Amino acid sequence: MKVILKKSVMNLGDAGEVVSVKPGYGRNYLIPQGLAYLASEANMRRLEQERALLEERSKKDFLEARRRASQLEDVSIVFEARAGDDGKLFGSVTRADIAEKIQERGLDFELDRRIVMLEEPIKALGVTTVRVHLHADVNVDVEVRVERAES
C-alpha cells in the first residue's frame, strides 16, 4: 500500500514523501492518526500542487528576507548606559533593546526581538557584533556599540 505522509514519521519518512507500507499499518494507524493519506492519482496531483505552492512561497520568503537584509547591512547602533569604573553596566542591553533601537532607524518592516541572536544580554562597555536571523539562509550582522553615558 502506498501512502503520502502528512507529517514526518520516525523510521518511515518525512512529510510529503510517498512510501510503501503494509496495508494494516496504513489503514489502522497512519491514516486514522492523520499522519498520512492514500497515494491515489488525485492525491498525487494534489501533492505536486502543494509542492509547487510551497516552493513558490519559499522563494518569495527568501527574496523578502534578502530585501530586508539590504536595509540592515552596515547598520551600527549605539547605546549609552551608566557603567562602573571597571566597565560593567548597571543594567544590560537585551535583544529587545537592540530590536527597538534598530526599528527606530525607520525600517519598513517590524523587527521581532526573537530574530536577534544574542546569547546573553550585553553587560559591559564595548563593541559587539550581533546576528539578526531573517531566514534560514539569510543572516545579517549588526554592530552594537555600548558607550559610557555622560552624567
C-alpha positions in Angstrom: 0.0 0.0 0.0 1.4 3.4 -0.9 0.7 6.4 1.2 1.7 10.1 1.2 3.0 11.3 4.6 1.4 14.4 6.0 3.9 14.6 8.9 7.4 13.1 9.4 7.2 9.6 10.9 10.3 8.1 12.6 11.9 5.2 10.7 9.5 5.8 7.8 10.0 9.1 6.1 9.5 12.9 6.0 6.4 14.9 5.3 5.4 14.9 1.6 7.2 11.6 0.8 5.4 8.7 -0.9 6.2 5.5 1.0 5.1 1.8 0.8 3.7 0.4 4.0 1.9 -2.8 4.9 -1.9 -2.3 4.4 -2.8 -2.9 8.1 -0.2 -0.3 9.2 -1.5 2.3 6.8 -5.2 1.6 7.3 -5.2 1.1 11.0 -2.5 3.6 12.2 -1.2 6.1 9.7 -4.4 7.3 8.1 -6.6 7.4 11.3 -3.9 9.2 13.2 -3.8 11.9 10.4 -0.1 11.1 9.6 -0.8 10.0 6.0 -3.3 9.8 3.2 -3.7 7.3 0.4 -1.5 7.8 -2.6 -4.2 7.8 -5.3 -3.9 9.7 -8.6 -5.9 12.7 -7.3 -3.8 12.8 -4.1 -0.6 12.6 -6.1 -1.7 15.6 -8.2 -2.6 17.5 -5.1 0.8 16.7 -3.6 2.5 18.1 -6.7 0.4 21.3 -6.5 1.2 21.7 -2.8 4.9 21.2 -3.5 4.8 23.9 -6.2 3.0 26.3 -3.9 5.4 25.6 -1.1 8.4 26.2 -3.4 6.9 29.4 -4.7 6.2 30.6 -1.1 9.7 29.6 0.0 11.3 31.6 -2.9 9.1 34.6 -2.1 10.1 34.4 1.6 13.8 34.2 0.6 13.6 37.3 -1.6 11.7 39.2 1.1 14.4 38.3 3.6 17.2 39.5 1.2 15.3 42.8 0.7 15.1 43.2 4.5 18.8 42.3 4.9 19.8 45.0 2.4 18.2 47.5 4.8 20.1 46.1 7.8 23.6 45.9 6.1 26.2 48.1 7.6 23.9 49.1 10.5 25.7 50.2 13.6 23.7 51.2 16.7 24.9 53.0 19.8 23.6 52.6 23.4 24.6 55.0 26.2 24.5 53.3 29.6 25.7 54.0 33.1 28.7 51.9 34.0 31.1 51.4 36.9 34.8 52.1 36.8 35.5 48.6 35.6 33.3 48.9 32.5 30.4 46.8 33.8 27.0 48.2 33.1 24.5 49.0 35.9 22.0 47.0 33.8 22.2 45.3 30.5 21.4 45.7 26.8 18.9 42.9 25.8 17.7 41.6 22.4 14.5 43.6 22.9 16.5 46.8 23.3 18.5 46.1 20.2 15.4 45.3 18.1 13.8 48.5 19.3 16.9 50.6 18.5 17.1 49.1 15.0 13.4 49.7 14.5 13.9 53.4 15.3 16.1 53.7 12.1 12.9 53.7 10.0 12.6 50.2 8.7 9.6 49.4 6.5 9.0 46.1 8.4 8.6 45.1 12.1 11.7 43.6 13.6 10.9 40.9 16.1 13.2 40.6 19.1 13.2 36.8 18.7 15.2 37.0 15.5 18.0 39.0 17.2 20.5 36.2 18.1 22.0 37.3 21.4 23.1 34.5 23.7 23.2 36.7 26.8 22.4 40.3 27.4 25.4 42.7 27.0 26.7 43.7 30.4 29.9 45.6 29.6 31.0 48.6 27.6 32.4 47.9 24.1 31.5 46.7 20.7 29.7 43.5 20.0 28.5 42.0 16.7 25.0 40.7 16.9 23.5 38.4 14.3 19.9 39.0 13.0 18.3 35.8 11.6 15.9 36.8 8.9 15.5 33.5 7.0 17.1 30.1 7.1 19.7 31.2 4.5 19.8 35.0 5.4 21.6 36.4 8.4 22.9 40.0 8.9 25.5 41.1 11.4 24.8 44.3 13.2 27.4 46.2 15.2 26.2 47.2 18.7 28.3 49.8 20.5 27.8 50.4 24.2 29.3 53.6 25.5 29.5 55.2 28.9 26.7 57.7 29.5 27.8 61.2 30.4 26.4 62.1 33.8 
